[in-house]
Amino acid sequence: MTSPAAAGMGKQDRQFTGLEPLIGIIANPASGKDIRRLTGPASVVDNNEKANVVRRILAGIAALGNHPIRYMPDHFGIVSRARDPAALDVAPIDMHCRGHPADTVEATRALVALDAAAIVVLGGDGTVRLVGRESGETPIVAVSTGTNNAIPEWIDGTLAGLAAALVAQRALPLESLAPRTKRIEFRGRTASGEFEDIALVDGALLDEPHIGSRAVLRPDLLRHLFLTRAVPGVIGLSSIGAMSHPIADDAPHGLWMELGARSPRTVLAPIAPGVIWRAPIHRTASLRLNRPITVEARGGVLALDGEREHKLTPDSLLSVTITRGGPRLARIRDTIGAATSAGLFVSPWVENANEGAFAHDDEAQ
């Protein structure tokens, strides 16, 4: 078993004293409550429950160090209701809360400017996409409170807090705890002009006349689907690929699927909570990293990570490139597991302590 010193801790027994690196928290008050609760049986994650999750996250962080916490304010006061002033220095970012996705973008930029060592995000894939677009080298610890959750993990906040502290302290090499993810880079044209945007999991080109409520409610209008990952057991549009052509996040490619109503081949996929659709697949192709392709937009709507974002012009060409330029994303369970293997939760550290304990137990029998 590797000692903390060999694992990069710098000393045999990790003592958490003084001020540890700053950790940011962005809790999306709108996640888990959109129109998909009306069109399907998706769970509602209310803001009281989010405050409970944050309370557990703060407990996990506090167990490993005196980290200052800076958070995105919101009208409900998710983090402010959860904080214990006696435990950690928890304060809002100096920003005006508008109740708009732009708040997430502004908060992320502010946390990066504050040199946050990690950002804990409560939300779905769409929230993580907004944070990941601005986070740069700052690792993200994503906890699910949304609808589409290919990236955020359904996990207790206590473990997420422990993982956030470990990542922030760089207790183990960052590349192993929070590697860079893939992303899809899009370029096209709307009535407002040229645009560039990204998706972390899926981009969908829909034969929709308008953006509307943002959520993808008509899968039958799906024409092209681009995926960075397709992991079986995940809900969302990426499940269409996962049920036929699984792709791991660390695979050196992505997937392009063209759908058509007249296709004889179909894939049964859980595209939303309680919604299972038989997707007609016309053709599929592997997308290599950094190899752009171009498709005709034909006036469709581009949805990014489950939310409709851009209405393209009829003559626009859509450029699509998958790269390894996504955010650093911490794998919470893997982080806890790696820290356990390195003995970071044991004090004082004794080499081969477990083996000795087992031998002692055997002798006692």
C-alpha positions in Angstrom: 0.0 0.0 0.0 1.3 3.5 -0.8 2.0 5.9 2.0 0.7 9.5 1.9 4.3 10.7 1.3 4.7 8.5 -1.7 1.3 9.5 -2.9 2.4 13.2 -3.0 1.1 14.3 0.4 4.5 15.5 1.4 4.5 14.1 4.9 3.6 10.9 6.7 0.6 12.1 8.7 -1.5 14.8 6.9 -2.3 17.5 9.4 -5.0 19.9 8.3 -4.0 23.2 9.9 -4.3 26.8 8.8 -6.2 28.0 5.8 -6.7 25.4 3.0 -7.4 26.3 -0.7 -10.7 28.0 -1.6 -13.6 25.9 -2.8 -16.5 27.2 -4.8 -20.1 26.0 -4.8 -22.6 26.6 -7.6 -26.1 25.3 -6.8 -28.6 25.7 -9.6 -32.0 26.7 -8.1 -33.8 25.8 -11.3 -32.4 22.3 -11.8 -34.7 19.4 -11.2 -37.9 21.4 -11.7 -38.3 22.1 -15.5 -41.2 21.2 -17.8 -40.1 17.5 -18.0 -41.9 17.1 -14.6 -45.1 17.9 -16.5 -44.4 15.8 -19.6 -43.0 12.8 -17.7 -42.6 11.3 -14.2 -39.2 12.9 -13.5 -38.4 13.5 -9.9 -38.6 17.0 -8.4 -35.5 18.1 -6.4 -36.7 21.1 -4.5 -34.4 23.8 -3.1 -34.9 22.6 0.5 -33.4 19.3 -0.5 -30.6 21.1 -2.3 -29.8 23.0 0.9 -29.7 19.6 2.7 -27.2 18.3 0.1 -25.1 21.4 0.5 -25.1 21.0 4.3 -23.7 17.5 3.9 -21.1 18.8 1.3 -19.9 21.4 3.8 -19.6 18.7 6.5 -17.4 16.6 4.2 -15.2 19.5 3.3 -14.8 20.6 7.0 -13.7 17.1 8.0 -10.6 17.5 5.9 -9.6 21.2 6.3 -10.4 24.8 7.0 -11.4 25.7 3.4 -12.9 29.1 2.7 -16.1 28.6 0.7 -17.5 31.1 -1.9 -20.8 30.4 -3.5 -23.2 31.6 -6.1 -26.1 33.5 -4.4 -29.7 32.8 -5.4 -33.1 34.1 -4.5 -33.9 31.1 -2.4 -30.7 31.1 -0.5 -29.7 27.4 -1.0 -26.1 27.7 0.4 -26.9 30.4 3.0 -29.5 28.2 4.6 -27.1 25.3 4.7 -24.0 27.0 6.2 -22.9 26.7 9.8 -20.9 30.0 10.5 -19.0 28.2 13.2 -17.6 25.5 10.9 -16.2 27.2 7.8 -15.8 30.6 6.3 -18.8 30.6 3.9 -19.7 33.7 1.9 -21.4 34.6 -1.3 -19.7 35.8 -4.4 -20.1 39.6 -4.9 -22.6 39.5 -7.8 -26.2 40.3 -8.7 -28.5 37.3 -8.9 -30.9 37.5 -11.8 -32.4 34.0 -11.7 -30.9 33.3 -15.2 -28.4 30.8 -16.6 -26.0 33.7 -17.0 -25.7 33.7 -13.2 -23.9 30.4 -13.4 -21.5 31.7 -16.0 -20.7 34.8 -14.0 -20.2 32.8 -10.8 -17.8 30.4 -12.5 -15.7 33.3 -13.9 -15.7 34.9 -10.4 -14.5 31.6 -8.8 -11.8 31.2 -11.4 -10.6 34.8 -10.7 -10.6 34.0 -7.0 -8.3 31.0 -7.8 -10.7 28.4 -6.5 -9.0 25.0 -6.2 -12.3 23.2 -7.0 -15.9 24.0 -7.8 -18.8 21.9 -6.5 -21.7 22.0 -8.9 -25.3 21.0 -8.0 -27.4 20.5 -11.2 -27.8 18.4 -14.3 -25.7 18.1 -17.5 -26.8 21.6 -18.6 -25.5 23.3 -15.5 -22.2 21.4 -15.7 -21.9 22.5 -19.3 -22.2 26.2 -18.4 -19.6 25.8 -15.6 -17.3 23.7 -17.8 -17.4 26.3 -20.5 -15.6 28.8 -18.2 -13.8 26.7 -15.6 -10.5 26.3 -17.4 -8.0 24.3 -15.3 -10.3 24.4 -12.2 -11.7 20.9 -11.4 -15.4 20.4 -11.1 -17.1 18.1 -8.6 -20.6 17.5 -10.0 -23.5 16.3 -7.9 -26.8 15.5 -9.6 -29.9 17.5 -8.8 -31.1 17.8 -12.4 -32.9 15.7 -15.1 -30.2 14.6 -17.6 -27.3 13.2 -15.5 -24.7 11.6 -17.7 -22.0 13.7 -15.9 -23.2 14.6 -12.4 -23.2 11.7 -10.0 -26.2 10.7 -7.8 -24.2 10.5 -4.6 -24.5 11.6 -1.0 -23.2 15.2 -0.4 -20.9 14.0 2.4 -18.8 12.0 -0.1 -18.9 14.8 -2.6 -17.5 17.2 0.1 -14.7 14.8 1.0 -13.8 14.5 -2.7 -13.9 18.2 -3.2 -11.5 18.8 -0.3 -9.1 16.0 -1.6 -9.2 17.5 -5.1 -8.7 21.1 -3.8 -5.7 20.0 -1.7 -4.2 18.1 -4.7 -3.9 15.2 -2.2 -3.1 13.0 -5.2 -2.1 13.9 -8.8 -4.8 16.0 -10.4 -4.6 14.1 -13.7 -5.7 10.9 -11.9 -8.4 12.6 -9.8 -9.9 15.0 -12.3 -8.8 14.3 -15.9 -10.0 16.4 -18.8 -13.2 15.3 -20.4 -14.1 15.4 -24.1 -16.4 18.0 -25.5 -18.1 18.8 -28.8 -17.4 22.1 -30.4 -20.0 23.6 -32.6 -19.9 26.4 -35.1 -22.9 27.7 -37.1 -25.0 30.6 -38.0 -28.2 32.0 -36.5 -30.3 35.0 -37.4 -28.0 37.0 -35.0 -24.8 35.9 -36.7 -22.1 33.3 -36.3 -21.9 31.4 -33.0 -19.6 29.0 -31.3 -20.7 26.7 -28.4 -20.0 23.4 -26.8 -21.6 20.3 -25.3 -20.0 17.9 -22.9 -22.2 14.8 -23.6 -24.6 15.3 -26.5 -25.5 17.7 -29.2 -28.7 17.2 -31.1 -29.9 18.8 -34.3 -33.7 18.9 -34.3 -36.2 19.7 -37.1 -37.8 22.2 -34.7 -39.3 25.5 -35.8 -38.3 27.3 -32.5 -36.4 26.9 -29.3 -39.4 27.2 -27.0 -39.2 25.6 -23.5 -35.5 24.5 -24.1 -36.1 20.9 -23.1 -36.1 18.4 -25.9 -39.7 17.2 -25.8 -40.1 15.7 -29.4 -37.5 13.0 -30.0 -39.2 12.2 -33.3 -37.8 15.5 -34.6 -34.2 14.4 -33.9 -32.2 14.3 -37.1 -28.5 14.2 -36.0 -27.0 13.2 -32.6 -23.4 13.8 -31.7 -22.0 12.1 -28.6 -18.7 12.3 -26.6 -19.7 9.4 -24.5 -22.4 6.7 -24.5 -22.5 4.8 -21.2 -25.2 2.1 -20.6 -27.3 2.9 -17.6 -27.6 6.6 -18.2 -30.8 8.5 -18.8 -30.9 11.1 -21.7 -30.3 11.3 -25.4 -26.9 9.7 -25.0 -28.7 6.5 -24.1 -29.6 6.1 -27.8 -25.9 5.6 -28.5 -25.3 3.7 -25.2 -27.8 1.0 -26.1 -26.2 0.3 -29.5 -22.6 1.7 -29.6 -21.3 2.2 -26.0 -18.4 4.7 -25.7 -16.4 5.4 -22.6 -15.4 9.0 -21.7 -11.7 8.1 -22.1 -12.2 6.6 -25.6 -10.3 8.5 -28.3 -13.4 9.1 -30.3 -17.1 10.0 -30.2 -20.2 9.0 -32.1 -22.3 10.5 -34.9 -25.8 9.1 -35.4 -28.2 10.1 -38.2 -31.8 9.3 -37.4 -34.7 8.9 -39.8 -38.4 7.9 -39.5 -38.1 5.4 -42.4 -35.1 3.5 -41.0 -35.8 -0.2 -40.5 -33.3 -0.3 -37.6 -34.3 1.0 -34.2 -32.8 1.3 -30.7 -34.9 1.2 -27.5 -33.5 3.9 -25.3 -34.5 5.7 -22.0 -34.3 9.3 -23.2 -35.9 10.8 -20.0 -37.1 9.6 -16.7 -40.1 7.3 -17.4 -39.8 7.9 -21.2 -38.5 5.1 -23.4 -38.3 5.7 -27.1 -37.6 3.4 -30.0 -35.1 5.6 -32.0 -34.9 4.9 -35.8 -31.2 4.8 -36.7 -30.3 5.6 -40.4 -26.6 5.4 -40.0 -23.7 5.8 -37.4 -20.1 6.8 -37.7 -17.2 7.2 -35.3 -15.9 10.7 -34.8 -12.2 11.0 -34.2 -10.8 13.6 -32.0 -9.9 16.9 -33.6 -11.4 15.8 -37.0 -14.2 18.3 -37.9 -17.3 17.3 -39.9 -20.0 19.5 -41.5 -23.7 18.8 -41.7 -26.5 20.9 -43.3 -28.5 22.6 -40.6 -31.6 23.3 -42.8 -33.0 25.8 -40.2 -33.1 23.3 -37.4 -32.5 23.8 -33.6 -29.3 22.8 -31.9 -29.8 21.3 -28.5 -26.7 21.0 -26.2 -26.7 18.5 -23.3 -30.5 18.1 -23.4 -31.5 21.8 -23.8 -32.4 23.7 -27.0 -30.0 26.6 -27.4 -29.6 27.8 -31.0 -32.0 28.2 -33.9 -29.9 28.0 -37.1 -30.6 29.6 -40.4 -31.8 27.5 -43.4 -28.5 28.0 -45.3 -26.2 27.4 -42.3 -23.7 24.7 -42.2 -23.0 23.2 -38.8 -19.4 22.4 -38.0 -18.9 19.6 -35.4 -15.6 18.7 -33.7 -14.9 16.4 -30.7 -11.8 17.4 -28.7 -10.3 16.6 -25.3 -10.8 20.2 -24.4 -13.5 19.7 -21.8 -13.3 20.6 -18.2 -11.4 18.8 -15.5 -14.1 16.5 -13.9 -13.5 14.8 -10.6 -14.8 11.2 -10.3 -16.2 11.3 -6.8 -16.1 7.6 -6.0 -12.8 7.1 -7.7 -11.3 10.0 -5.7 -12.6 8.5 -2.4 -11.2 5.1 -3.5 -7.8 6.4 -4.4 -7.5 8.3 -1.2 -8.5 5.2 0.8 -5.8 3.1 -1.0 -3.2 5.8 -0.2 -4.2 5.7 3.4 -5.2 9.3 3.6 -8.1 8.7 6.0 -5.9 6.8 8.5 -4.0 8.6 11.3 -1.4 7.9 12.3 -0.3 6.1 9.1 1.4 2.7 9.6 2.8 0.9 6.6 1.0 -2.5 6.1 -1.4 -1.7 8.9 -4.2 -3.6 7.4 -2.2 -6.7 6.8 -1.0 -6.6 10.4 -4.5 -6.3 11.7 -5.7 -9.3 9.7 -2.8 -11.4 11.0 -3.7 -10.4 14.5 -7.3 -11.4 14.0 -6.3 -14.8 12.6 -4.1 -15.4 15.7 -6.9 -14.5 18.0 -9.1 -17.2 16.4 
